[in-house]
């Protein structure tokens, strides 16, 4: 059975492009959610969820934007109420931005090698967490 391996490696072209896109997306998302309440007051936010508009039921990601915005305010209770997984995702995004920045600056990348069973198990945990979150959203949490 092969073990996990984490290494710092030279940044290849494809990884550089990927990391720039990730960094740009994360920074844009953090900026948007940081100023979400001001943008909402001016009515210049992104369009609402098409799944919710079509079905009348929230999608697995409904409430994520407001939840991120509540995290910026330090309101953990409302963040969890709107989307239970967001505190973890907020912290992960806040950690990813400086890691990606340093990696791009130093032209280094993290190379994570996991055995197939670990990837499969990790994916299963993510899907179960998403299903539980969506179930809560459909039954007891606000839209």
C-alpha positions as CSV (number, residue, x, y, z in Angstrom):
1,X,0.0,0.0,0.0
2,X,1.4,3.3,-1.1
3,X,1.6,6.2,1.4
4,X,0.9,9.9,1.0
5,X,3.6,12.2,-0.3
6,X,3.7,16.0,-0.1
7,X,6.6,17.8,-1.8
8,X,7.5,21.3,-2.9
9,X,8.4,21.1,-6.6
10,X,9.4,23.6,-9.3
11,X,6.3,25.3,-10.8
12,X,5.6,24.0,-14.3
13,X,3.7,26.0,-16.9
14,X,0.4,24.2,-16.6
15,X,0.5,24.4,-12.8
16,X,1.4,28.1,-13.1
17,X,-1.7,28.8,-15.3
18,X,-3.9,26.7,-12.9
19,X,-2.5,28.5,-9.8
20,X,-3.1,32.0,-11.4
21,X,-6.7,31.1,-12.3
22,X,-7.3,29.7,-8.8
23,X,-5.7,32.7,-7.1
24,X,-7.7,35.1,-9.3
25,X,-11.0,33.2,-8.7
26,X,-10.4,33.1,-4.9
27,X,-9.5,36.7,-4.6
28,X,-12.4,37.8,-6.8
29,X,-14.8,35.6,-4.7
30,X,-13.4,36.9,-1.4
31,X,-13.7,40.5,-2.6
32,X,-17.2,40.0,-3.8
33,X,-18.4,38.4,-0.6
34,X,-16.5,41.0,1.5
35,X,-18.6,43.7,-0.1
36,X,-21.7,41.7,-0.7
37,X,-24.0,43.6,1.7
38,X,-23.0,47.0,0.1
39,X,-23.5,45.5,-3.4
40,X,-26.9,44.1,-2.3
41,X,-27.9,47.5,-1.1
42,X,-27.1,48.9,-4.5
43,X,-28.8,45.9,-6.2
44,X,-25.7,45.0,-8.2
45,X,-25.1,41.4,-7.0
46,X,-24.8,38.3,-9.2
47,X,-28.1,36.8,-10.4
48,X,-29.9,34.5,-8.1
49,X,-29.8,30.7,-8.2
50,X,-31.4,29.3,-11.4
51,X,-32.1,26.0,-9.7
52,X,-34.1,27.8,-7.0
53,X,-35.9,29.9,-9.6
54,X,-36.9,26.9,-11.6
55,X,-37.8,24.4,-8.9
56,X,-38.6,26.6,-5.9
57,X,-36.1,24.5,-3.9
58,X,-32.6,25.5,-2.9
59,X,-29.7,23.9,-4.8
60,X,-26.8,22.3,-2.8
61,X,-24.9,25.6,-2.8
62,X,-27.8,28.1,-2.1
63,X,-26.8,30.4,0.7
64,X,-23.1,30.1,0.1
65,X,-22.6,33.8,-0.9
66,X,-24.5,35.1,2.1
67,X,-22.8,32.7,4.4
68,X,-19.3,33.9,3.2
69,X,-20.6,37.5,3.7
70,X,-21.6,36.6,7.3
71,X,-18.2,35.1,7.9
72,X,-16.6,38.4,6.9
73,X,-18.7,40.0,9.6
74,X,-17.6,37.4,12.1
75,X,-21.2,36.1,12.4
76,X,-20.5,32.4,12.6
77,X,-24.1,31.5,13.7
78,X,-25.7,33.1,10.6
79,X,-22.9,31.7,8.4
80,X,-23.7,28.2,9.5
81,X,-27.4,28.8,9.3
82,X,-27.2,29.7,5.7
83,X,-24.6,27.1,4.7
84,X,-23.2,24.7,7.3
85,X,-19.9,24.0,5.4
86,X,-18.9,27.6,4.7
87,X,-16.8,28.3,7.8
88,X,-14.5,25.4,6.7
89,X,-14.5,26.6,3.1
90,X,-13.9,30.2,4.2
91,X,-10.8,29.3,6.2
92,X,-9.6,27.0,3.4
93,X,-9.9,29.9,0.9
94,X,-8.2,32.4,3.2
95,X,-5.3,29.9,3.6
96,X,-5.2,29.1,-0.1
97,X,-4.7,32.7,-1.2
98,X,-1.4,33.3,0.6
99,X,-0.1,29.8,-0.3
100,X,-0.9,30.3,-4.0
101,X,0.7,33.8,-3.9
102,X,3.9,32.6,-2.3
103,X,4.1,29.6,-4.6
104,X,3.7,31.9,-7.7
105,X,6.2,34.4,-6.3
106,X,8.8,31.7,-5.6
107,X,7.9,29.6,-8.6
108,X,7.2,26.6,-6.4
109,X,4.2,24.3,-6.2
110,X,2.9,21.8,-3.7
111,X,2.7,18.2,-5.2
112,X,0.4,16.1,-3.2
113,X,0.4,12.4,-4.0
114,X,-2.3,10.3,-2.3
115,X,-3.2,6.6,-2.9
116,X,-6.4,5.9,-4.8
117,X,-8.2,4.8,-1.7
118,X,-7.5,8.2,0.0
119,X,-8.8,10.2,-3.0
120,X,-11.9,7.9,-3.1
121,X,-12.5,8.3,0.6
122,X,-12.0,12.0,0.5
123,X,-14.4,12.4,-2.3
124,X,-16.9,10.2,-0.4
125,X,-16.6,12.4,2.7
126,X,-17.1,15.6,0.6
127,X,-20.2,14.1,-1.1
128,X,-21.7,13.0,2.2
129,X,-21.0,16.4,3.8
130,X,-22.7,18.1,0.8
131,X,-25.7,15.8,0.9
132,X,-26.1,16.4,4.7
133,X,-25.8,20.1,4.2
134,X,-28.3,20.1,1.3
135,X,-30.7,17.9,3.4
136,X,-30.6,20.4,6.2
137,X,-31.1,23.2,3.6
138,X,-34.2,21.5,2.3
139,X,-35.7,20.8,5.7
140,X,-34.7,23.2,8.5
141,X,-32.3,25.9,7.3
142,X,-33.4,29.1,5.6
143,X,-33.2,29.7,1.8
